[in-house]
């Protein structure tokens, strides 16, 4: 059950199903360095997604401001 609980935690943290599976496997193997690297990679991907969403919001704000001037 620990493996399933860990998989749920990875998914709750925003990992894709594939990432969660890979992280569970790495964790089970006991390779903490690889686990740490993979978690950092997932975090970087998530940060890039946040930044892309922020860029979209910025563009939307610009469009809103432009329509207020009309």
VOPAGU-2260 file (C-alpha; in pm, 1 decimal, decimal comma):
REM VOPAGU-2260
SITE   aa  ch    i         X         Y         Z
SITE  UNK   A    0       0,0       0,0       0,0
SITE  UNK   A    1     292,1     234,8      57,4
SITE  UNK   A    2     362,4     238,8    -316,8
SITE  UNK   A    3       5,5     338,3    -397,7
SITE  UNK   A    4      10,5     607,8    -130,3
SITE  UNK   A    5     334,6     743,0    -273,8
SITE  UNK   A    6     188,9     738,8    -625,8
SITE  UNK   A    7    -108,1     940,7    -498,0
SITE  UNK   A    8     127,0    1190,6    -334,3
SITE  UNK   A    9     321,9    1232,1    -656,9
SITE  UNK   A   10      -2,4    1283,1    -851,6
SITE  UNK   A   11    -128,8    1531,9    -591,2
SITE  UNK   A   12     199,7    1720,8    -634,7
SITE  UNK   A   13     123,0    1763,3   -1005,0
SITE  UNK   A   14     320,5    1476,4   -1156,8
SITE  UNK   A   15     182,5    1314,8   -1468,7
SITE  UNK   A   16      82,4     948,4   -1435,4
SITE  UNK   A   17     401,3     853,2   -1618,6
SITE  UNK   A   18     615,9    1068,5   -1391,4
SITE  UNK   A   19     445,7     924,0   -1082,9
SITE  UNK   A   20     517,7     570,8   -1204,1
SITE  UNK   A   21     878,8     655,8   -1278,5
SITE  UNK   A   22     923,6     826,0    -941,6
SITE  UNK   A   23     772,6     526,6    -759,8
SITE  UNK   A   24    1009,4     294,4    -941,3
SITE  UNK   A   25    1312,0     512,2    -862,9
SITE  UNK   A   26    1205,2     538,9    -499,7
SITE  UNK   A   27    1159,8     162,6    -473,6
SITE  UNK   A   28    1510,2     115,0    -613,8
SITE  UNK   A   29    1641,7     341,4    -337,1
SITE  UNK   A   30    1822,5     578,6    -572,6
SITE  UNK   A   31    1767,7     899,4    -377,4
SITE  UNK   A   32    1995,4    1104,1    -603,5
SITE  UNK   A   33    1794,5    1003,4    -911,3
SITE  UNK   A   34    1469,8    1065,0    -723,1
SITE  UNK   A   35    1585,1    1412,3    -627,4
SITE  UNK   A   36    1692,1    1490,7    -986,3
SITE  UNK   A   37    1360,5    1371,9   -1128,6
SITE  UNK   A   38    1161,2    1567,9    -871,1
SITE  UNK   A   39    1358,7    1881,9    -958,7
SITE  UNK   A   40    1287,0    1819,3   -1329,2
SITE  UNK   A   41     915,2    1789,3   -1256,6
SITE  UNK   A   42     931,7    2112,2   -1056,8
SITE  UNK   A   43    1104,9    2291,5   -1345,6
SITE  UNK   A   44     836,4    2173,2   -1586,0
SITE  UNK   A   45     565,1    2293,8   -1351,6
SITE  UNK   A   46     734,8    2632,4   -1310,7
SITE  UNK   A   47     754,0    2670,8   -1689,0
SITE  UNK   A   48     381,5    2592,4   -1710,3
SITE  UNK   A   49     313,3    2857,9   -1445,7
SITE  UNK   A   50     521,8    3111,5   -1636,1
SITE  UNK   A   51     340,4    3032,8   -1960,8
SITE  UNK   A   52       6,5    3076,2   -1785,6
SITE  UNK   A   53     128,5    3408,7   -1643,5
SITE  UNK   A   54     223,5    3523,9   -1995,3
SITE  UNK   A   55    -128,3    3436,8   -2111,8
SITE  UNK   A   56    -279,8    3629,6   -1823,2
SITE  UNK   A   57     -58,1    3927,3   -1903,3
SITE  UNK   A   58    -178,2    3922,2   -2264,9
SITE  UNK   A   59    -537,7    3896,8   -2149,0
SITE  UNK   A   60    -488,2    4191,0   -1912,1
SITE  UNK   A   61    -350,8    4393,0   -2199,9
SITE  UNK   A   62    -657,7    4313,8   -2411,1
SITE  UNK   A   63    -884,2    4410,0   -2121,1
SITE  UNK   A   64    -704,0    4742,2   -2076,1
SITE  UNK   A   65    -728,8    4811,5   -2448,3
SITE  UNK   A   66   -1103,4    4748,9   -2449,6
SITE  UNK   A   67   -1151,8    4981,7   -2149,8
SITE  UNK   A   68   -1004,1    5268,0   -2351,8
SITE  UNK   A   69   -1252,6    5226,9   -2635,6
